[in-house]
């Protein structure tokens, strides 16, 4: 057994079933000053070799934390030493690189994938990698978290996509070994996760609305109504938290992030027309709430004196939902209402689009309704085709009968 002194920050926690899990924890004083990650789960076998690997990982994490502290609370400059880990660090810390140019939510996705890369293959030399290595990594990244669990194809896909970006970044810096790895990856194809088939039905909306009010979570009922009736993305309704940049002031700011892009009561005109610019596409879309019965019913329940500022606010804080809190509340309500666990909050939008297509709406009209840049994108959200196939088959038979006569 490795001594704790040889594994700084190592913590052992008991699971509900009596087994143990291992974590690395950063110093609490540095966490308060903003150091991240504050904890890292350590997945190593319970063997002498696993103990040594766990201790080595703790040593690396502890050294990185101390380097951050020594640099005055910033990530010190890093260089490329030929390993995947050093290239990933360079990718994430380059202020002029592709990581810095994407939105915060994409950065968060990259962060999670880089964490997986660092925890599994960071020591591998880029120059020695061949196709079998990448195939093995992709397979391992998609394995269940524990025996008997479900495979994680999206985890494998996102991590491999991020690895491609990291290698491509190395190519832009002129590293020959990255050019070789990029060429190999360019010849490889990995199995894609199956497309989602779940979508929210009108009866699901009714169930969620009723249960949300019963549970004192009217915000979930209101948000679901807007997402379904108006086919809006979740972040266009509840908003998102963007990093505050130098010189910006005002607004709702929490821990260095400002709430933005969510639905405001001022977006609803006295004519009951909602005018909202979609975050993803930048398109401004208009909606007539007189054709949104779920929304009208929920809005009528909101006192006029509270119709100021963000439309969706947490009952617990009176402010916009923080990060993951809204999905957590939605799931609580949906589970209590008996809505299948496969139907997520985001599936309200797919349900709206599917219903529009099934009702015979023109593809261009559906595109405008969803705020998409083209009708092909809207068609991908159509997860209920029975009414449409029936309509097309009936038209074929009708035409065939006319031709025969």
C-alpha positions, 0 to 999 in steps of 0.5 A: 500500500502506497503511503499517503505522503507519496500521494498528496491529496488522496482521499478514500470515500465509502459507497452506499454498498460498502465499497470504496472509491478514490478521489484526489482533492485540491487544497481547500484554501486554493479551491476557495481562490478559484482553483479547478478541478477541486476533485478528480475521481481516480479509476485504478485497479486495487493492485500494487500497480494500481496503487502506484499509478494512483499515487503518481496521478496524485503527485501530478495533480498536486504539482499542477495545483502548486504551479497554479498557486505559484503563478498567482492563480493562473495556469503557468505557460506550458510547452509541448514535450511530445505527449498527448497530455502536454498537447492537450494542456497547450490546446486549453491554455493558448489564448489565441488558439481554437479553445479560446475562440469557442463559446463557454459551453463548448469549452466546458465540453472540451474540458470534460473530454480533456479530463478523460484524455488526461486520466487515461492516455496523457503519457502517450507519445504522439509520434508512436501512435497508430490506428490501433491505438485510436481504435482502442481508446475509442472503444475504452472511452465508451465502456460502461462506468461499472460492470453491468452498466450501459455503454457510453457511446456519446462519451467516446464520440465527444472525447475522440472529436476533441482529440481530433481537434487537439491533434489538428491544433498541433498540426497548425503549430507545425509539429511533424508528429501531429501531422502524422497522427492527423493523417492516420485519424483522417483515414479512420471512421468511428461508429456514431451513437444512435440518433435520439428518437424520444420526443415530448408529446402534448400529454407529457406537457400536460402531465409536467405542468400539473405535477410541477404546480403540485410540487411548487415548481411553477417555473418548470411548467412555464419553461416547458410550455414555452419550449413546446408551444414555441419550439424553443431551445432550452437556453433560449427560454431559461438563459445561460451564464457567460463569462464576464469580460473586462469592462462589462457591467450590470446585469445579473452576475454570479461568480464571474458569470452574467446571465444572458440570452434567456426569455424576458418579459419584455420580449412579449409585446402587448399584442402577445407577439414574442420577438426573440433572437435565437442564441445559436443561429442569431435569427429573430423569430416571432411567435403569436402566443394566441396560438400557444395555449399552454403558454397562455395558461401558464402566463395567466398564473403569473401575477402581473407585478412579477412580469419583470426581467427574466421569465424563468426564475428559480423558486428557491432563489428568485433569480435565473436558474444556476447551471444544472439546477433547472434540468435537475428540477425538470427531471424531478417533476417529470419522474413524479409525473410519470413521464418516461426517463427517456424524454428529456427537457430538450425533447420538448423542441423535437416534440413541437417540430414532430407535431408540426410535420405530422400536422402537414405544416410546410417544411419552410414554415417549420424551419421558421418556427424552429429558427433553423438555417435550413429545412434539412436541419428541422427535418432531423428533429422530426421523430414521428413519421407515421402520419406523414407516411400514411399521407404519402401512401394514401396520395400514391394510391389515390394517384394510382387509382386515377391513372387506372381509370 
